[in-house]
């Protein structure tokens, strides 16, 4: 498998596409074939059946202690690219980007390289699992994304920051409830 170049486009709201699970699994398997010590999880709204969003497939590429450099190297080997533009993730917690053609459609990927079992990993999993379990949370998340786009924000970085406040608020509520 070869990951293709990432093409940044204006953010738009898309209906859930069931093919994302298949392409996420294919890319995850390719990563784990090269480096079985890594674990790959499909995260973000594309991992939640029925959840609409930006349509970018987010993966958590999880590495055990001492394997950060290996995780970066594997993604680079497959063709993932370093982020470009303002405020890229640091190489101590990198994100790689790329795309894949599947059945005549192009799928864009964000591969987040995260320490296995870290607080960030646990929060991403909690949010992914909370969305299908809580229809009010999912609807609110979709509404927030629509509102961000309706306000005229279509650039990826400001969009991600704006929707990030929703996720942060949900995590705060979780901590408060605990």
ZADO-1210 file (C-alpha; in nm, 4 decimals, padded with zeros to 6 digits):
<atoms>
<atom x="00.0000" y="00.0000" z="00.0000" code="UNK" pos="1"/>
<atom x="00.1196" y="00.3463" z="-00.0819" code="UNK" pos="2"/>
<atom x="-00.0301" y="00.6533" z="00.0820" code="UNK" pos="3"/>
<atom x="-00.0833" y="00.9362" z="-00.1651" code="UNK" pos="4"/>
<atom x="-00.0236" y="01.3085" z="-00.1158" code="UNK" pos="5"/>
<atom x="-00.2649" y="01.4968" z="00.1067" code="UNK" pos="6"/>
<atom x="-00.4583" y="01.7754" z="-00.0585" code="UNK" pos="7"/>
<atom x="-00.5897" y="02.0350" z="00.1825" code="UNK" pos="8"/>
<atom x="-00.9352" y="02.1641" z="00.0947" code="UNK" pos="9"/>
<atom x="-01.1876" y="02.3910" z="00.2609" code="UNK" pos="10"/>
<atom x="-01.3757" y="02.2207" z="00.5420" code="UNK" pos="11"/>
<atom x="-01.7231" y="02.1025" z="00.4554" code="UNK" pos="12"/>
<atom x="-01.9937" y="01.9063" z="00.6321" code="UNK" pos="13"/>
<atom x="-02.0388" y="01.5534" z="00.4985" code="UNK" pos="14"/>
<atom x="-02.2766" y="01.2726" z="00.5777" code="UNK" pos="15"/>
<atom x="-02.1286" y="00.9586" z="00.7312" code="UNK" pos="16"/>
<atom x="-01.9705" y="00.7297" z="00.4710" code="UNK" pos="17"/>
<atom x="-01.9690" y="00.3609" z="00.5698" code="UNK" pos="18"/>
<atom x="-01.6635" y="00.3004" z="00.3475" code="UNK" pos="19"/>
<atom x="-01.4439" y="00.4893" z="00.5942" code="UNK" pos="20"/>
<atom x="-01.4364" y="00.1901" z="00.8294" code="UNK" pos="21"/>
<atom x="-01.2995" y="-00.0268" z="00.5497" code="UNK" pos="22"/>
<atom x="-01.0285" y="00.2199" z="00.4427" code="UNK" pos="23"/>
<atom x="-00.9325" y="00.2886" z="00.8055" code="UNK" pos="24"/>
<atom x="-00.8927" y="-00.0868" z="00.8612" code="UNK" pos="25"/>
<atom x="-00.6826" y="-00.1234" z="00.5443" code="UNK" pos="26"/>
<atom x="-00.4439" y="00.1525" z="00.6464" code="UNK" pos="27"/>
<atom x="-00.4283" y="00.0250" z="01.0042" code="UNK" pos="28"/>
<atom x="-00.3426" y="-00.3233" z="00.8799" code="UNK" pos="29"/>
<atom x="-00.0686" y="-00.1850" z="00.6539" code="UNK" pos="30"/>
<atom x="00.0878" y="-00.0027" z="00.9487" code="UNK" pos="31"/>
<atom x="00.0678" y="-00.3055" z="01.1773" code="UNK" pos="32"/>
<atom x="00.2086" y="-00.5377" z="00.9104" code="UNK" pos="33"/>
<atom x="00.5272" y="-00.3297" z="00.9066" code="UNK" pos="34"/>
<atom x="00.5339" y="-00.2689" z="01.2818" code="UNK" pos="35"/>
<atom x="00.3298" y="-00.5167" z="01.4872" code="UNK" pos="36"/>
<atom x="00.4358" y="-00.3368" z="01.8061" code="UNK" pos="37"/>
<atom x="00.2151" y="-00.0433" z="01.7041" code="UNK" pos="38"/>
<atom x="-00.1586" y="-00.0397" z="01.7536" code="UNK" pos="39"/>
<atom x="-00.3903" y="00.1543" z="01.5260" code="UNK" pos="40"/>
<atom x="-00.7365" y="00.2729" z="01.6240" code="UNK" pos="41"/>
<atom x="-00.9931" y="00.4525" z="01.4107" code="UNK" pos="42"/>
<atom x="-01.0984" y="00.7638" z="01.6038" code="UNK" pos="43"/>
<atom x="-01.2923" y="01.0828" z="01.5391" code="UNK" pos="44"/>
<atom x="-01.6374" y="01.1258" z="01.3914" code="UNK" pos="45"/>
<atom x="-01.5692" y="00.9006" z="01.0904" code="UNK" pos="46"/>
<atom x="-01.5324" y="00.6108" z="01.3365" code="UNK" pos="47"/>
<atom x="-01.8886" y="00.6588" z="01.4610" code="UNK" pos="48"/>
<atom x="-02.1588" y="00.5072" z="01.2368" code="UNK" pos="49"/>
<atom x="-02.4092" y="00.7738" z="01.1414" code="UNK" pos="50"/>
<atom x="-02.2010" y="01.0674" z="01.2661" code="UNK" pos="51"/>
<atom x="-02.1564" y="01.3410" z="01.0071" code="UNK" pos="52"/>
<atom x="-01.8473" y="01.5572" z="00.9964" code="UNK" pos="53"/>
<atom x="-01.5584" y="01.6792" z="00.7875" code="UNK" pos="54"/>
<atom x="-01.4986" y="01.3353" z="00.6376" code="UNK" pos="55"/>
<atom x="-01.1293" y="01.3120" z="00.7234" code="UNK" pos="56"/>
<atom x="-01.0340" y="00.9698" z="00.8584" code="UNK" pos="57"/>
<atom x="-00.8536" y="01.0099" z="01.1902" code="UNK" pos="58"/>
<atom x="-00.6300" y="00.7305" z="01.3117" code="UNK" pos="59"/>
<atom x="-00.4526" y="00.6993" z="01.6434" code="UNK" pos="60"/>
<atom x="-00.1195" y="00.5307" z="01.5778" code="UNK" pos="61"/>
<atom x="-00.0360" y="00.4117" z="01.9268" code="UNK" pos="62"/>
<atom x="00.3188" y="00.3317" z="02.0229" code="UNK" pos="63"/>
<atom x="00.4545" y="00.1612" z="02.3347" code="UNK" pos="64"/>
<atom x="00.7212" y="00.3350" z="02.5419" code="UNK" pos="65"/>
<atom x="01.0389" y="00.3894" z="02.3428" code="UNK" pos="66"/>
<atom x="00.8825" y="00.3439" z="01.9967" code="UNK" pos="67"/>
<atom x="00.7927" y="00.7003" z="01.8942" code="UNK" pos="68"/>
<atom x="01.0697" y="00.7205" z="01.6328" code="UNK" pos="69"/>
<atom x="00.9645" y="00.3825" z="01.4927" code="UNK" pos="70"/>
<atom x="00.6028" y="00.4985" z="01.4592" code="UNK" pos="71"/>
<atom x="00.7084" y="00.8123" z="01.2706" code="UNK" pos="72"/>
<atom x="00.9389" y="00.6107" z="01.0439" code="UNK" pos="73"/>
<atom x="00.6683" y="00.3559" z="00.9566" code="UNK" pos="74"/>
<atom x="00.4220" y="00.6279" z="00.8579" code="UNK" pos="75"/>
<atom x="00.6889" y="00.8023" z="00.6516" code="UNK" pos="76"/>
<atom x="00.7747" y="00.4714" z="00.4824" code="UNK" pos="77"/>
<atom x="00.4116" y="00.4221" z="00.3775" code="UNK" pos="78"/>
<atom x="00.4035" y="00.7688" z="00.2220" code="UNK" pos="79"/>
<atom x="00.2367" y="00.9745" z="00.4929" code="UNK" pos="80"/>
<atom x="00.3607" y="01.3311" z="00.4965" code="UNK" pos="81"/>
<atom x="00.4467" y="01.5719" z="00.7757" code="UNK" pos="82"/>
<atom x="00.1848" y="01.8381" z="00.8381" code="UNK" pos="83"/>
<atom x="00.2354" y="02.1650" z="00.6607" code="UNK" pos="84"/>
<atom x="00.0936" y="02.5048" z="00.7347" code="UNK" pos="85"/>
<atom x="00.0753" y="02.6987" z="01.0574" code="UNK" pos="86"/>
<atom x="00.0953" y="02.5296" z="01.3960" code="UNK" pos="87"/>
<atom x="00.1808" y="02.1713" z="01.3012" code="UNK" pos="88"/>
<atom x="00.1904" y="01.9169" z="01.5807" code="UNK" pos="89"/>
<atom x="00.5427" y="01.8863" z="01.7277" code="UNK" pos="90"/>
<atom x="00.7533" y="01.5837" z="01.6391" code="UNK" pos="91"/>
<atom x="00.7245" y="01.4771" z="02.0037" code="UNK" pos="92"/>
<atom x="00.3500" y="01.4199" z="01.9313" code="UNK" pos="93"/>
<atom x="00.3317" y="01.4226" z="01.5543" code="UNK" pos="94"/>
<atom x="00.0507" y="01.3994" z="01.3071" code="UNK" pos="95"/>
<atom x="00.1050" y="01.2716" z="00.9559" code="UNK" pos="96"/>
<atom x="-00.1335" y="01.3271" z="00.6668" code="UNK" pos="97"/>
<atom x="-00.2071" y="01.1432" z="00.3455" code="UNK" pos="98"/>
<atom x="-00.4789" y="01.0093" z="00.1213" code="UNK" pos="99"/>
<atom x="-00.5871" y="00.6796" z="-00.0267" code="UNK" pos="100"/>
<atom x="-00.7909" y="00.5981" z="-00.3362" code="UNK" pos="101"/>
<atom x="-01.0561" y="00.3351" z="-00.2733" code="UNK" pos="102"/>
<atom x="-01.3333" y="00.2294" z="-00.5121" code="UNK" pos="103"/>
<atom x="-01.3036" y="00.5506" z="-00.7113" code="UNK" pos="104"/>
<atom x="-01.3089" y="00.7800" z="-00.4077" code="UNK" pos="105"/>
<atom x="-01.0293" y="00.9674" z="-00.2362" code="UNK" pos="106"/>
<atom x="-01.0097" y="00.9457" z="00.1427" code="UNK" pos="107"/>
<atom x="-00.7935" y="01.1869" z="00.3419" code="UNK" pos="108"/>
<atom x="-00.6195" y="01.0733" z="00.6602" code="UNK" pos="109"/>
<atom x="-00.4821" y="01.2335" z="00.9737" code="UNK" pos="110"/>
<atom x="-00.2571" y="00.9842" z="01.1527" code="UNK" pos="111"/>
<atom x="-00.2063" y="01.1016" z="01.5116" code="UNK" pos="112"/>
<atom x="00.0998" y="00.9419" z="01.6716" code="UNK" pos="113"/>
<atom x="00.0154" y="00.9012" z="02.0400" code="UNK" pos="114"/>
<atom x="00.1650" y="00.7158" z="02.3346" code="UNK" pos="115"/>
<atom x="-00.0284" y="00.3971" z="02.4058" code="UNK" pos="116"/>
<atom x="-00.2308" y="00.4304" z="02.7257" code="UNK" pos="117"/>
<atom x="-00.1610" y="00.8036" z="02.7625" code="UNK" pos="118"/>
<atom x="-00.4250" y="01.0435" z="02.8899" code="UNK" pos="119"/>
<atom x="-00.4761" y="01.1703" z="02.5341" code="UNK" pos="120"/>
<atom x="-00.5296" y="00.8155" z="02.4100" code="UNK" pos="121"/>
<atom x="-00.7838" y="00.7470" z="02.6851" code="UNK" pos="122"/>
<atom x="-00.9706" y="01.0723" z="02.6130" code="UNK" pos="123"/>
<atom x="-00.9903" y="01.0005" z="02.2391" code="UNK" pos="124"/>
<atom x="-01.1293" y="00.6534" z="02.3066" code="UNK" pos="125"/>
<atom x="-01.3796" y="00.7894" z="02.5599" code="UNK" pos="126"/>
<atom x="-01.5072" y="01.0507" z="02.3135" code="UNK" pos="127"/>
<atom x="-01.5274" y="00.7979" z="02.0286" code="UNK" pos="128"/>
<atom x="-01.7303" y="00.5606" z="02.2475" code="UNK" pos="129"/>
<atom x="-01.9457" y="00.8366" z="02.3991" code="UNK" pos="130"/>
<atom x="-02.0702" y="00.9637" z="02.0610" code="UNK" pos="131"/>
<atom x="-02.2700" y="00.6532" z="01.9607" code="UNK" pos="132"/>
<atom x="-02.3793" y="00.5909" z="02.3198" code="UNK" pos="133"/>
<atom x="-02.5158" y="00.9430" z="02.3695" code="UNK" pos="134"/>
<atom x="-02.7326" y="01.0711" z="02.0844" code="UNK" pos="135"/>
<atom x="-02.7580" y="01.4159" z="02.2462" code="UNK" pos="136"/>
<atom x="-02.3778" y="01.4461" z="02.2533" code="UNK" pos="137"/>
<atom x="-02.3529" y="01.3295" z="01.8897" code="UNK" pos="138"/>
<atom x="-02.6236" y="01.5722" z="01.7718" code="UNK" pos="139"/>
<atom x="-02.4581" y="01.8549" z="01.9633" code="UNK" pos="140"/>
<atom x="-02.1214" y="01.7746" z="01.8053" code="UNK" pos="141"/>
<atom x="-02.2728" y="01.7695" z="01.4563" code="UNK" pos="142"/>
<atom x="-02.4574" y="02.0963" z="01.5251" code="UNK" pos="143"/>
<atom x="-02.1343" y="02.2587" z="01.6458" code="UNK" pos="144"/>
<atom x="-01.9585" y="02.1585" z="01.3244" code="UNK" pos="145"/>
<atom x="-02.2439" y="02.2932" z="01.1105" code="UNK" pos="146"/>
<atom x="-02.2413" y="02.6205" z="01.3069" code="UNK" pos="147"/>
<atom x="-01.8645" y="02.6593" z="01.2646" code="UNK" pos="148"/>
<atom x="-01.8962" y="02.6183" z="00.8886" code="UNK" pos="149"/>
<atom x="-02.2033" y="02.8447" z="00.8737" code="UNK" pos="150"/>
<atom x="-02.0015" y="03.1165" z="01.0475" code="UNK" pos="151"/>
<atom x="-01.7630" y="03.1129" z="00.7508" code="UNK" pos="152"/>
<atom x="-01.4779" y="02.9165" z="00.9065" code="UNK" pos="153"/>
<atom x="-01.3612" y="02.6682" z="00.6433" code="UNK" pos="154"/>
<atom x="-00.9851" y="02.6692" z="00.7030" code="UNK" pos="155"/>
<atom x="-00.8799" y="02.3465" z="00.8731" code="UNK" pos="156"/>
<atom x="-00.6864" y="02.4909" z="01.1692" code="UNK" pos="157"/>
<atom x="-00.9484" y="02.7426" z="01.2912" code="UNK" pos="158"/>
<atom x="-01.2171" y="02.4781" z="01.2293" code="UNK" pos="159"/>
<atom x="-01.0342" y="02.2224" z="01.4448" code="UNK" pos="160"/>
<atom x="-00.9776" y="02.4776" z="01.7214" code="UNK" pos="161"/>
<atom x="-01.3445" y="02.5767" z="01.7184" code="UNK" pos="162"/>
<atom x="-01.4730" y="02.2190" z="01.7392" code="UNK" pos="163"/>
<atom x="-01.2045" y="02.1367" z="01.9953" code="UNK" pos="164"/>
<atom x="-01.3827" y="02.3508" z="02.2527" code="UNK" pos="165"/>
<atom x="-01.6852" y="02.1190" z="02.2248" code="UNK" pos="166"/>
<atom x="-01.4677" y="01.8151" z="02.2924" code="UNK" pos="167"/>
<atom x="-01.2903" y="01.9895" z="02.5818" code="UNK" pos="168"/>
<atom x="-01.6276" y="02.0785" z="02.7364" code="UNK" pos="169"/>
<atom x="-01.7461" y="01.7166" z="02.7031" code="UNK" pos="170"/>
<atom x="-01.4270" y="01.5943" z="02.8704" code="UNK" pos="171"/>
<atom x="-01.4714" y="01.8458" z="03.1530" code="UNK" pos="172"/>
<atom x="-01.8267" y="01.7222" z="03.2101" code="UNK" pos="173"/>
<atom x="-01.6953" y="01.3647" z="03.2193" code="UNK" pos="174"/>
<atom x="-01.4341" y="01.4565" z="03.4813" code="UNK" pos="175"/>
<atom x="-01.6917" y="01.6489" z="03.6852" code="UNK" pos="176"/>
<atom x="-01.9335" y="01.3547" z="03.6749" code="UNK" pos="177"/>
<atom x="-01.6585" y="01.1189" z="03.7899" code="UNK" pos="178"/>
</atoms>
